[in-house]
Amino acid sequence: MQVLVVDDDALSGEMVAAVLEAQGYQPVIADSAVDGMAQLNAHPEIRLIISDMNMPLINGIEFFRELRDQGSSLPFILLSGDDPVTARQQESGLSACIMKDFSLDESLPSIVRDVLDAQ
């Protein structure tokens, strides 16, 4: 299954992609929300989006809202270096919001499974 990973920090994007690959997913990496939109159009098989919160021009919540405005109902996991509870309060429609920290390799796989199982 293809998963879109959107992160303006190449190292962080690659780390998330590596965690996903280890779980058997096929990551598609985008370096911005604009690139993320293009990747969604180029890869209609994408079934989940994982996006960084803090990106230039369009942040993760704005990206999520734009997708919803365009009719996308794909599950959306937001990664935040800030308090994920605060980010989740800004947008209750998110599938999940988790802390982007050193434990991501442990927390992300279970969150992804939970979000996909809820679909």
KOLGU-4560 file (N, C-alpha, C; in nm, 3 decimals, padded with zeros to 5 digits):
<recs>
<n_xx: 00.084 n_yy: -00.118 n_zz: 00.000 ca_xx: 00.000 ca_yy: 00.000 ca_zz: 00.000 c_xx: 00.088 c_yy: 00.124 c_zz: 00.000 mol: A seq: 1 type: MET>
<n_xx: 00.050 n_yy: 00.221 n_zz: -00.080 ca_xx: 00.127 ca_yy: 00.345 ca_zz: -00.089 c_xx: 00.082 c_yy: 00.446 c_zz: 00.016 mol: A seq: 2 type: GLN>
<n_xx: 00.182 n_yy: 00.512 n_zz: 00.075 ca_xx: 00.160 ca_yy: 00.614 ca_zz: 00.177 c_xx: 00.236 c_yy: 00.739 c_zz: 00.135 mol: A seq: 3 type: VAL>
<n_xx: 00.168 n_yy: 00.851 n_zz: 00.131 ca_xx: 00.233 ca_yy: 00.979 ca_zz: 00.099 c_xx: 00.295 c_yy: 01.037 c_zz: 00.225 mol: A seq: 4 type: LEU>
<n_xx: 00.424 n_yy: 01.069 n_zz: 00.217 ca_xx: 00.497 ca_yy: 01.133 ca_zz: 00.327 c_xx: 00.535 c_yy: 01.273 c_zz: 00.280 mol: A seq: 5 type: VAL>
<n_xx: 00.485 n_yy: 01.375 n_zz: 00.352 ca_xx: 00.511 ca_yy: 01.513 ca_zz: 00.313 c_xx: 00.593 c_yy: 01.580 c_zz: 00.423 mol: A seq: 6 type: VAL>
<n_xx: 00.715 n_yy: 01.619 n_zz: 00.389 ca_xx: 00.803 ca_yy: 01.684 ca_zz: 00.487 c_xx: 00.906 c_yy: 01.767 c_zz: 00.413 mol: A seq: 7 type: ASP>
<n_xx: 00.922 n_yy: 01.892 n_zz: 00.452 ca_xx: 01.019 ca_yy: 01.979 ca_zz: 00.388 c_xx: 01.162 c_yy: 01.948 c_zz: 00.431 mol: A seq: 8 type: ASP>
<n_xx: 01.178 n_yy: 01.872 n_zz: 00.536 ca_xx: 01.310 ca_yy: 01.829 ca_zz: 00.583 c_xx: 01.338 c_yy: 01.691 c_zz: 00.525 mol: A seq: 9 type: ASP>
<n_xx: 01.431 n_yy: 01.685 n_zz: 00.430 ca_xx: 01.458 ca_yy: 01.560 ca_zz: 00.358 c_xx: 01.496 c_yy: 01.446 c_zz: 00.453 mol: A seq: 10 type: ALA>
<n_xx: 01.576 n_yy: 01.474 n_zz: 00.554 ca_xx: 01.618 ca_yy: 01.370 ca_zz: 00.648 c_xx: 01.498 c_yy: 01.314 c_zz: 00.724 mol: A seq: 11 type: LEU>
<n_xx: 01.410 n_yy: 01.401 n_zz: 00.771 ca_xx: 01.291 ca_yy: 01.357 ca_zz: 00.843 c_xx: 01.199 c_yy: 01.275 c_zz: 00.752 mol: A seq: 12 type: SER>
<n_xx: 01.181 n_yy: 01.321 n_zz: 00.630 ca_xx: 01.099 ca_yy: 01.247 ca_zz: 00.534 c_xx: 01.154 c_yy: 01.109 c_zz: 00.507 mol: A seq: 13 type: GLY>
<n_xx: 01.286 n_yy: 01.101 n_zz: 00.492 ca_xx: 01.349 ca_yy: 00.970 ca_zz: 00.468 c_xx: 01.335 c_yy: 00.879 c_zz: 00.590 mol: A seq: 14 type: GLU>
<n_xx: 01.342 n_yy: 00.936 n_zz: 00.709 ca_xx: 01.328 ca_yy: 00.856 ca_zz: 00.830 c_xx: 01.187 c_yy: 00.797 c_zz: 00.838 mol: A seq: 15 type: MET>
<n_xx: 01.087 n_yy: 00.879 n_zz: 00.814 ca_xx: 00.949 ca_yy: 00.830 ca_zz: 00.815 c_xx: 00.931 c_yy: 00.723 c_zz: 00.707 mol: A seq: 16 type: VAL>
<n_xx: 00.986 n_yy: 00.748 n_zz: 00.589 ca_xx: 00.976 ca_yy: 00.651 ca_zz: 00.480 c_xx: 01.041 c_yy: 00.518 c_zz: 00.518 mol: A seq: 17 type: ALA>
<n_xx: 01.155 n_yy: 00.523 n_zz: 00.584 ca_xx: 01.224 ca_yy: 00.400 ca_zz: 00.627 c_xx: 01.139 c_yy: 00.322 c_zz: 00.727 mol: A seq: 18 type: ALA>
<n_xx: 01.076 n_yy: 00.392 n_zz: 00.821 ca_xx: 00.988 ca_yy: 00.325 ca_zz: 00.918 c_xx: 00.873 c_yy: 00.258 c_zz: 00.845 mol: A seq: 19 type: VAL>
<n_xx: 00.814 n_yy: 00.327 n_zz: 00.748 ca_xx: 00.703 ca_yy: 00.270 ca_zz: 00.672 c_xx: 00.746 c_yy: 00.150 c_zz: 00.589 mol: A seq: 20 type: LEU>
<n_xx: 00.861 n_yy: 00.162 n_zz: 00.523 ca_xx: 00.912 ca_yy: 00.050 ca_zz: 00.443 c_xx: 00.936 c_yy: -00.073 c_zz: 00.528 mol: A seq: 21 type: GLU>
<n_xx: 00.985 n_yy: -00.055 n_zz: 00.648 ca_xx: 01.010 ca_yy: -00.168 ca_zz: 00.738 c_xx: 00.880 c_yy: -00.239 c_zz: 00.775 mol: A seq: 22 type: ALA>
<n_xx: 00.768 n_yy: -00.168 n_zz: 00.763 ca_xx: 00.637 ca_yy: -00.227 ca_zz: 00.794 c_xx: 00.566 c_yy: -00.279 c_zz: 00.668 mol: A seq: 23 type: GLN>
<n_xx: 00.633 n_yy: -00.271 n_zz: 00.555 ca_xx: 00.578 ca_yy: -00.324 ca_zz: 00.431 c_xx: 00.501 c_yy: -00.225 c_zz: 00.345 mol: A seq: 24 type: GLY>
<n_xx: 00.501 n_yy: -00.097 n_zz: 00.383 ca_xx: 00.433 ca_yy: 00.005 ca_zz: 00.304 c_xx: 00.526 c_yy: 00.059 c_zz: 00.197 mol: A seq: 25 type: TYR>
<n_xx: 00.467 n_yy: 00.124 n_zz: 00.096 ca_xx: 00.544 ca_yy: 00.186 ca_zz: -00.012 c_xx: 00.531 c_yy: 00.338 c_zz: 00.000 mol: A seq: 26 type: GLN>
<n_xx: 00.631 n_yy: 00.404 n_zz: 00.059 ca_xx: 00.621 ca_yy: 00.549 ca_zz: 00.074 c_xx: 00.645 c_yy: 00.624 c_zz: -00.057 mol: A seq: 27 type: PRO>
<n_xx: 00.571 n_yy: 00.731 n_zz: -00.073 ca_xx: 00.591 ca_yy: 00.827 ca_zz: -00.181 c_xx: 00.623 c_yy: 00.957 c_zz: -00.109 mol: A seq: 28 type: VAL>
<n_xx: 00.740 n_yy: 01.015 n_zz: -00.138 ca_xx: 00.786 ca_yy: 01.130 ca_zz: -00.062 c_xx: 00.762 c_yy: 01.260 c_zz: -00.140 mol: A seq: 29 type: ILE>
<n_xx: 00.712 n_yy: 01.361 n_zz: -00.067 ca_xx: 00.695 ca_yy: 01.495 ca_zz: -00.122 c_xx: 00.763 c_yy: 01.593 c_zz: -00.027 mol: A seq: 30 type: ALA>
<n_xx: 00.821 n_yy: 01.700 n_zz: -00.083 ca_xx: 00.896 ca_yy: 01.795 ca_zz: 00.001 c_xx: 00.816 c_yy: 01.920 c_zz: 00.037 mol: A seq: 31 type: ASP>
<n_xx: 00.688 n_yy: 01.924 n_zz: -00.001 ca_xx: 00.601 ca_yy: 02.037 ca_zz: 00.033 c_xx: 00.456 c_yy: 01.994 c_zz: 00.010 mol: A seq: 32 type: SER>
<n_xx: 00.364 n_yy: 02.076 n_zz: 00.058 ca_xx: 00.223 ca_yy: 02.046 ca_zz: 00.035 c_xx: 00.189 c_yy: 02.053 c_zz: -00.114 mol: A seq: 33 type: ALA>
<n_xx: 00.250 n_yy: 02.148 n_zz: -00.185 ca_xx: 00.227 ca_yy: 02.160 ca_zz: -00.329 c_xx: 00.275 c_yy: 02.033 c_zz: -00.399 mol: A seq: 34 type: VAL>
<n_xx: 00.394 n_yy: 01.986 n_zz: -00.363 ca_xx: 00.446 ca_yy: 01.862 ca_zz: -00.420 c_xx: 00.357 c_yy: 01.744 c_zz: -00.377 mol: A seq: 35 type: ASP>
<n_xx: 00.306 n_yy: 01.749 n_zz: -00.255 ca_xx: 00.215 ca_yy: 01.645 ca_zz: -00.207 c_xx: 00.091 c_yy: 01.634 c_zz: -00.294 mol: A seq: 36 type: GLY>
<n_xx: 00.033 n_yy: 01.748 n_zz: -00.330 ca_xx: -00.083 ca_yy: 01.749 ca_zz: -00.420 c_xx: -00.048 c_yy: 01.684 c_zz: -00.554 mol: A seq: 37 type: MET>
<n_xx: 00.070 n_yy: 01.720 n_zz: -00.606 ca_xx: 00.112 ca_yy: 01.662 ca_zz: -00.734 c_xx: 00.132 c_yy: 01.511 c_zz: -00.721 mol: A seq: 38 type: ALA>
<n_xx: 00.189 n_yy: 01.467 n_zz: -00.610 ca_xx: 00.211 ca_yy: 01.323 ca_zz: -00.590 c_xx: 00.078 c_yy: 01.249 c_zz: -00.577 mol: A seq: 39 type: GLN>
<n_xx: -00.020 n_yy: 01.310 n_zz: -00.512 ca_xx: -00.153 ca_yy: 01.248 ca_zz: -00.502 c_xx: -00.216 c_yy: 01.231 c_zz: -00.640 mol: A seq: 40 type: LEU>
<n_xx: -00.197 n_yy: 01.330 n_zz: -00.725 ca_xx: -00.251 ca_yy: 01.320 ca_zz: -00.861 c_xx: -00.176 c_yy: 01.216 c_zz: -00.943 mol: A seq: 41 type: ASN>
<n_xx: -00.046 n_yy: 01.204 n_zz: -00.921 ca_xx: 00.036 ca_yy: 01.109 ca_zz: -00.996 c_xx: 00.024 c_yy: 00.965 c_zz: -00.946 mol: A seq: 42 type: ALA>
<n_xx: -00.017 n_yy: 00.949 n_zz: -00.821 ca_xx: -00.025 ca_yy: 00.816 ca_zz: -00.758 c_xx: -00.164 c_yy: 00.796 c_zz: -00.696 mol: A seq: 43 type: HIS>
<n_xx: -00.264 n_yy: 00.764 n_zz: -00.777 ca_xx: -00.399 ca_yy: 00.748 ca_zz: -00.722 c_xx: -00.413 c_yy: 00.629 c_zz: -00.626 mol: A seq: 44 type: PRO>
<n_xx: -00.308 n_yy: 00.546 n_zz: -00.616 ca_xx: -00.311 ca_yy: 00.430 ca_zz: -00.526 c_xx: -00.280 c_yy: 00.468 c_zz: -00.381 mol: A seq: 45 type: GLU>
<n_xx: -00.240 n_yy: 00.592 n_zz: -00.357 ca_xx: -00.208 ca_yy: 00.635 ca_zz: -00.221 c_xx: -00.332 c_yy: 00.621 c_zz: -00.134 mol: A seq: 46 type: ILE>
<n_xx: -00.314 n_yy: 00.560 n_zz: -00.015 ca_xx: -00.426 ca_yy: 00.534 ca_zz: 00.075 c_xx: -00.415 c_yy: 00.603 c_zz: 00.210 mol: A seq: 47 type: ARG>
<n_xx: -00.302 n_yy: 00.671 n_zz: 00.235 ca_xx: -00.279 ca_yy: 00.737 ca_zz: 00.363 c_xx: -00.180 c_yy: 00.851 c_zz: 00.342 mol: A seq: 48 type: LEU>
<n_xx: -00.200 n_yy: 00.960 n_zz: 00.417 ca_xx: -00.108 ca_yy: 01.074 ca_zz: 00.411 c_xx: -00.050 c_yy: 01.097 c_zz: 00.549 mol: A seq: 49 type: ILE>
<n_xx: 00.082 n_yy: 01.112 n_zz: 00.554 ca_xx: 00.152 ca_yy: 01.150 ca_zz: 00.677 c_xx: 00.226 c_yy: 01.278 c_zz: 00.646 mol: A seq: 50 type: ILE>
<n_xx: 00.193 n_yy: 01.386 n_zz: 00.717 ca_xx: 00.250 ca_yy: 01.516 ca_zz: 00.686 c_xx: 00.310 c_yy: 01.583 c_zz: 00.809 mol: A seq: 51 type: SER>
<n_xx: 00.421 n_yy: 01.651 n_zz: 00.785 ca_xx: 00.480 ca_yy: 01.737 ca_zz: 00.887 c_xx: 00.386 c_yy: 01.857 c_zz: 00.908 mol: A seq: 52 type: ASP>
<n_xx: 00.386 n_yy: 01.909 n_zz: 01.027 ca_xx: 00.306 ca_yy: 02.027 ca_zz: 01.058 c_xx: 00.372 c_yy: 02.154 c_zz: 01.008 mol: A seq: 53 type: MET>
<n_xx: 00.498 n_yy: 02.175 n_zz: 01.049 ca_xx: 00.566 ca_yy: 02.302 ca_zz: 01.022 c_xx: 00.644 c_yy: 02.297 c_zz: 00.891 mol: A seq: 54 type: ASN>
<n_xx: 00.580 n_yy: 02.352 n_zz: 00.788 ca_xx: 00.643 ca_yy: 02.361 ca_zz: 00.656 c_xx: 00.621 c_yy: 02.502 c_zz: 00.603 mol: A seq: 55 type: MET>
<n_xx: 00.711 n_yy: 02.550 n_zz: 00.518 ca_xx: 00.692 ca_yy: 02.684 ca_zz: 00.462 c_xx: 00.574 c_yy: 02.688 c_zz: 00.365 mol: A seq: 56 type: PRO>
<n_xx: 00.518 n_yy: 02.804 n_zz: 00.348 ca_xx: 00.406 ca_yy: 02.833 ca_zz: 00.259 c_xx: 00.274 c_yy: 02.771 c_zz: 00.305 mol: A seq: 57 type: LEU>
<n_xx: 00.265 n_yy: 02.639 n_zz: 00.306 ca_xx: 00.142 ca_yy: 02.569 ca_zz: 00.346 c_xx: 00.179 c_yy: 02.470 c_zz: 00.456 mol: A seq: 58 type: ILE>
<n_xx: 00.127 n_yy: 02.491 n_zz: 00.577 ca_xx: 00.162 ca_yy: 02.398 ca_zz: 00.685 c_xx: 00.073 c_yy: 02.273 c_zz: 00.677 mol: A seq: 59 type: ASN>
<n_xx: 00.098 n_yy: 02.178 n_zz: 00.764 ca_xx: 00.026 ca_yy: 02.051 ca_zz: 00.760 c_xx: -00.124 c_yy: 02.063 c_zz: 00.778 mol: A seq: 60 type: GLY>
<n_xx: -00.169 n_yy: 02.149 n_zz: 00.867 ca_xx: -00.313 ca_yy: 02.166 ca_zz: 00.887 c_xx: -00.376 c_yy: 02.233 c_zz: 00.766 mol: A seq: 61 type: ILE>
<n_xx: -00.310 n_yy: 02.331 n_zz: 00.708 ca_xx: -00.362 ca_yy: 02.396 ca_zz: 00.587 c_xx: -00.370 c_yy: 02.295 c_zz: 00.472 mol: A seq: 62 type: GLU>
<n_xx: -00.269 n_yy: 02.207 n_zz: 00.462 ca_xx: -00.268 ca_yy: 02.102 ca_zz: 00.360 c_xx: -00.388 c_yy: 02.009 c_zz: 00.381 mol: A seq: 63 type: PHE>
<n_xx: -00.410 n_yy: 01.966 n_zz: 00.505 ca_xx: -00.524 ca_yy: 01.881 ca_zz: 00.538 c_xx: -00.656 c_yy: 01.948 c_zz: 00.498 mol: A seq: 64 type: PHE>
<n_xx: -00.671 n_yy: 02.074 n_zz: 00.534 ca_xx: -00.795 ca_yy: 02.146 ca_zz: 00.503 c_xx: -00.816 c_yy: 02.160 c_zz: 00.353 mol: A seq: 65 type: ARG>
<n_xx: -00.709 n_yy: 02.187 n_zz: 00.281 ca_xx: -00.718 ca_yy: 02.199 ca_zz: 00.135 c_xx: -00.763 c_yy: 02.066 c_zz: 00.073 mol: A seq: 66 type: GLU>
<n_xx: -00.707 n_yy: 01.956 n_zz: 00.122 ca_xx: -00.748 ca_yy: 01.825 ca_zz: 00.071 c_xx: -00.896 c_yy: 01.799 c_zz: 00.098 mol: A seq: 67 type: LEU>
<n_xx: -00.941 n_yy: 01.833 n_zz: 00.218 ca_xx: -01.082 ca_yy: 01.813 ca_zz: 00.250 c_xx: -01.171 c_yy: 01.903 c_zz: 00.164 mol: A seq: 68 type: ARG>
<n_xx: -01.127 n_yy: 02.026 n_zz: 00.140 ca_xx: -01.202 ca_yy: 02.117 ca_zz: 00.053 c_xx: -01.215 c_yy: 02.061 c_zz: -00.089 mol: A seq: 69 type: ASP>
<n_xx: -01.113 n_yy: 01.984 n_zz: -00.131 ca_xx: -01.115 ca_yy: 01.924 ca_zz: -00.264 c_xx: -01.186 c_yy: 01.789 c_zz: -00.267 mol: A seq: 70 type: GLN>
<n_xx: -01.240 n_yy: 01.748 n_zz: -00.152 ca_xx: -01.318 ca_yy: 01.625 ca_zz: -00.148 c_xx: -01.242 c_yy: 01.499 c_zz: -00.109 mol: A seq: 71 type: GLY>
<n_xx: -01.114 n_yy: 01.512 n_zz: -00.076 ca_xx: -01.037 ca_yy: 01.394 ca_zz: -00.035 c_xx: -01.077 c_yy: 01.352 c_zz: 00.107 mol: A seq: 72 type: SER>
<n_xx: -01.095 n_yy: 01.223 n_zz: 00.124 ca_xx: -01.126 ca_yy: 01.170 ca_zz: 00.256 c_xx: -01.016 c_yy: 01.074 c_zz: 00.303 mol: A seq: 73 type: SER>
<n_xx: -00.898 n_yy: 01.081 n_zz: 00.240 ca_xx: -00.788 ca_yy: 00.994 ca_zz: 00.280 c_xx: -00.752 c_yy: 01.018 c_zz: 00.426 mol: A seq: 74 type: LEU>
<n_xx: -00.721 n_yy: 00.912 n_zz: 00.500 ca_xx: -00.675 ca_yy: 00.932 ca_zz: 00.637 c_xx: -00.549 c_yy: 01.017 c_zz: 00.638 mol: A seq: 75 type: PRO>
<n_xx: -00.537 n_yy: 01.101 n_zz: 00.740 ca_xx: -00.430 ca_yy: 01.201 ca_zz: 00.745 c_xx: -00.369 c_yy: 01.202 c_zz: 00.885 mol: A seq: 76 type: PHE>
<n_xx: -00.241 n_yy: 01.170 n_zz: 00.893 ca_xx: -00.168 ca_yy: 01.173 ca_zz: 01.019 c_xx: -00.075 c_yy: 01.294 c_zz: 01.016 mol: A seq: 77 type: ILE>
<n_xx: -00.085 n_yy: 01.378 n_zz: 01.116 ca_xx: -00.001 ca_yy: 01.497 ca_zz: 01.127 c_xx: 00.114 c_yy: 01.470 c_zz: 01.223 mol: A seq: 78 type: LEU>
<n_xx: 00.235 n_yy: 01.503 n_zz: 01.182 ca_xx: 00.353 ca_yy: 01.493 ca_zz: 01.268 c_xx: 00.388 c_yy: 01.634 c_zz: 01.315 mol: A seq: 79 type: LEU>
<n_xx: 00.404 n_yy: 01.649 n_zz: 01.445 ca_xx: 00.432 ca_yy: 01.782 ca_zz: 01.499 c_xx: 00.548 c_yy: 01.777 c_zz: 01.598 mol: A seq: 80 type: SER>
<n_xx: 00.636 n_yy: 01.873 n_zz: 01.586 ca_xx: 00.743 ca_yy: 01.888 ca_zz: 01.685 c_xx: 00.692 c_yy: 01.958 c_zz: 01.809 mol: A seq: 81 type: GLY>
<n_xx: 00.574 n_yy: 02.017 n_zz: 01.798 ca_xx: 00.509 ca_yy: 02.084 ca_zz: 01.911 c_xx: 00.411 c_yy: 01.986 c_zz: 01.976 mol: A seq: 82 type: ASP>
<n_xx: 00.341 n_yy: 02.033 n_zz: 02.074 ca_xx: 00.243 ca_yy: 01.951 ca_zz: 02.145 c_xx: 00.136 c_yy: 01.901 c_zz: 02.048 mol: A seq: 83 type: ASP>
<n_xx: 00.125 n_yy: 01.769 n_zz: 02.027 ca_xx: 00.025 ca_yy: 01.718 ca_zz: 01.933 c_xx: -00.119 c_yy: 01.743 c_zz: 01.977 mol: A seq: 84 type: PRO>
<n_xx: -00.142 n_yy: 01.757 n_zz: 02.106 ca_xx: -00.277 ca_yy: 01.785 ca_zz: 02.155 c_xx: -00.325 c_yy: 01.921 c_zz: 02.104 mol: A seq: 85 type: VAL>
<n_xx: -00.236 n_yy: 02.019 n_zz: 02.107 ca_xx: -00.270 ca_yy: 02.153 ca_zz: 02.059 c_xx: -00.302 c_yy: 02.149 c_zz: 01.909 mol: A seq: 86 type: THR>
<n_xx: -00.220 n_yy: 02.078 n_zz: 01.832 ca_xx: -00.244 ca_yy: 02.067 ca_zz: 01.689 c_xx: -00.376 c_yy: 01.997 c_zz: 01.661 mol: A seq: 87 type: ALA>
<n_xx: -00.406 n_yy: 01.894 n_zz: 01.737 ca_xx: -00.532 ca_yy: 01.819 ca_zz: 01.719 c_xx: -00.652 c_yy: 01.907 c_zz: 01.752 mol: A seq: 88 type: ARG>
<n_xx: -00.635 n_yy: 01.998 n_zz: 01.848 ca_xx: -00.744 ca_yy: 02.089 ca_zz: 01.884 c_xx: -00.771 c_yy: 02.189 c_zz: 01.770 mol: A seq: 89 type: GLN>
<n_xx: -00.667 n_yy: 02.221 n_zz: 01.694 ca_xx: -00.683 ca_yy: 02.313 ca_zz: 01.581 c_xx: -00.764 c_yy: 02.249 c_zz: 01.469 mol: A seq: 90 type: GLN>
<n_xx: -00.755 n_yy: 02.116 n_zz: 01.460 ca_xx: -00.825 ca_yy: 02.046 ca_zz: 01.352 c_xx: -00.867 c_yy: 01.908 c_zz: 01.399 mol: A seq: 91 type: GLU>
<n_xx: -00.990 n_yy: 01.898 n_zz: 01.444 ca_xx: -01.039 ca_yy: 01.773 ca_zz: 01.502 c_xx: -01.059 c_yy: 01.663 c_zz: 01.398 mol: A seq: 92 type: SER>
<n_xx: -01.061 n_yy: 01.697 n_zz: 01.270 ca_xx: -01.084 ca_yy: 01.598 ca_zz: 01.166 c_xx: -00.963 c_yy: 01.513 c_zz: 01.132 mol: A seq: 93 type: GLY>
<n_xx: -00.847 n_yy: 01.545 n_zz: 01.189 ca_xx: -00.727 ca_yy: 01.466 ca_zz: 01.163 c_xx: -00.747 c_yy: 01.322 c_zz: 01.212 mol: A seq: 94 type: LEU>
<n_xx: -00.691 n_yy: 01.226 n_zz: 01.140 ca_xx: -00.697 ca_yy: 01.086 ca_zz: 01.182 c_xx: -00.613 c_yy: 01.064 c_zz: 01.307 mol: A seq: 95 type: SER>
<n_xx: -00.498 n_yy: 01.133 n_zz: 01.313 ca_xx: -00.409 ca_yy: 01.125 ca_zz: 01.428 c_xx: -00.310 c_yy: 01.240 c_zz: 01.421 mol: A seq: 96 type: ALA>
<n_xx: -00.257 n_yy: 01.275 n_zz: 01.537 ca_xx: -00.152 ca_yy: 01.375 ca_zz: 01.545 c_xx: -00.051 c_yy: 01.324 c_zz: 01.647 mol: A seq: 97 type: CYS>
<n_xx: 00.072 n_yy: 01.305 n_zz: 01.604 ca_xx: 00.172 ca_yy: 01.249 ca_zz: 01.695 c_xx: 00.298 c_yy: 01.335 c_zz: 01.697 mol: A seq: 98 type: ILE>
<n_xx: 00.370 n_yy: 01.321 n_zz: 01.805 ca_xx: 00.493 ca_yy: 01.396 ca_zz: 01.826 c_xx: 00.601 c_yy: 01.344 c_zz: 01.732 mol: A seq: 99 type: MET>
<n_xx: 00.665 n_yy: 01.437 n_zz: 01.664 ca_xx: 00.774 ca_yy: 01.405 ca_zz: 01.573 c_xx: 00.903 c_yy: 01.411 c_zz: 01.657 mol: A seq: 100 type: LYS>
<n_xx: 00.942 n_yy: 01.295 n_zz: 01.711 ca_xx: 01.059 ca_yy: 01.292 ca_zz: 01.797 c_xx: 01.137 c_yy: 01.163 c_zz: 01.777 mol: A seq: 101 type: ASP>
<n_xx: 01.230 n_yy: 01.136 n_zz: 01.866 ca_xx: 01.319 ca_yy: 01.020 ca_zz: 01.852 c_xx: 01.246 c_yy: 00.886 c_zz: 01.864 mol: A seq: 102 type: PHE>
<n_xx: 01.124 n_yy: 00.884 n_zz: 01.918 ca_xx: 01.051 ca_yy: 00.758 ca_zz: 01.935 c_xx: 00.956 c_yy: 00.729 c_zz: 01.819 mol: A seq: 103 type: SER>
<n_xx: 00.965 n_yy: 00.806 n_zz: 01.712 ca_xx: 00.875 ca_yy: 00.791 ca_zz: 01.598 c_xx: 00.882 c_yy: 00.651 c_zz: 01.538 mol: A seq: 104 type: LEU>
<n_xx: 00.999 n_yy: 00.591 n_zz: 01.538 ca_xx: 01.012 ca_yy: 00.457 ca_zz: 01.481 c_xx: 00.934 c_yy: 00.353 c_zz: 01.561 mol: A seq: 105 type: ASP>
<n_xx: 00.904 n_yy: 00.384 n_zz: 01.687 ca_xx: 00.823 ca_yy: 00.294 ca_zz: 01.769 c_xx: 00.675 c_yy: 00.330 c_zz: 01.765 mol: A seq: 106 type: GLU>
<n_xx: 00.644 n_yy: 00.460 n_zz: 01.767 ca_xx: 00.504 ca_yy: 00.503 ca_zz: 01.775 c_xx: 00.432 c_yy: 00.502 c_zz: 01.640 mol: A seq: 107 type: SER>
<n_xx: 00.502 n_yy: 00.535 n_zz: 01.533 ca_xx: 00.436 ca_yy: 00.549 ca_zz: 01.403 c_xx: 00.371 c_yy: 00.419 c_zz: 01.353 mol: A seq: 108 type: LEU>
<n_xx: 00.437 n_yy: 00.304 n_zz: 01.357 ca_xx: 00.373 ca_yy: 00.184 ca_zz: 01.304 c_xx: 00.238 c_yy: 00.151 c_zz: 01.369 mol: A seq: 109 type: PRO>
<n_xx: 00.229 n_yy: 00.165 n_zz: 01.499 ca_xx: 00.101 ca_yy: 00.133 ca_zz: 01.565 c_xx: -00.006 c_yy: 00.236 c_zz: 01.532 mol: A seq: 110 type: SER>
<n_xx: 00.032 n_yy: 00.363 n_zz: 01.521 ca_xx: -00.064 ca_yy: 00.467 ca_zz: 01.485 c_xx: -00.116 c_yy: 00.443 c_zz: 01.343 mol: A seq: 111 type: ILE>
<n_xx: -00.026 n_yy: 00.409 n_zz: 01.251 ca_xx: -00.066 ca_yy: 00.381 ca_zz: 01.114 c_xx: -00.164 c_yy: 00.264 c_zz: 01.111 mol: A seq: 112 type: VAL>
<n_xx: -00.134 n_yy: 00.157 n_zz: 01.181 ca_xx: -00.225 ca_yy: 00.042 ca_zz: 01.185 c_xx: -00.362 c_yy: 00.081 c_zz: 01.241 mol: A seq: 113 type: ARG>
<n_xx: -00.361 n_yy: 00.157 n_zz: 01.351 ca_xx: -00.487 ca_yy: 00.200 ca_zz: 01.414 c_xx: -00.571 c_yy: 00.284 c_zz: 01.318 mol: A seq: 114 type: ASP>
<n_xx: -00.506 n_yy: 00.378 n_zz: 01.250 ca_xx: -00.577 ca_yy: 00.466 ca_zz: 01.157 c_xx: -00.634 c_yy: 00.386 c_zz: 01.039 mol: A seq: 115 type: VAL>
<n_xx: -00.555 n_yy: 00.294 n_zz: 00.985 ca_xx: -00.603 ca_yy: 00.214 ca_zz: 00.872 c_xx: -00.712 c_yy: 00.117 c_zz: 00.915 mol: A seq: 116 type: LEU>
<n_xx: -00.703 n_yy: 00.063 n_zz: 01.035 ca_xx: -00.806 ca_yy: -00.029 ca_zz: 01.084 c_xx: -00.938 c_yy: 00.043 c_zz: 01.107 mol: A seq: 117 type: ASP>
<n_xx: -00.932 n_yy: 00.172 n_zz: 01.135 ca_xx: -01.053 ca_yy: 00.251 ca_zz: 01.160 c_xx: -01.127 c_yy: 00.285 c_zz: 01.031 mol: A seq: 118 type: ALA>
<n_xx: -01.064 n_yy: 00.262 n_zz: 00.918 ca_xx: -01.126 ca_yy: 00.296 ca_zz: 00.789 c_xx: -01.231 c_yy: 00.196 c_zz: 00.748 mol: A seq: 119 type: GLN>
</recs>
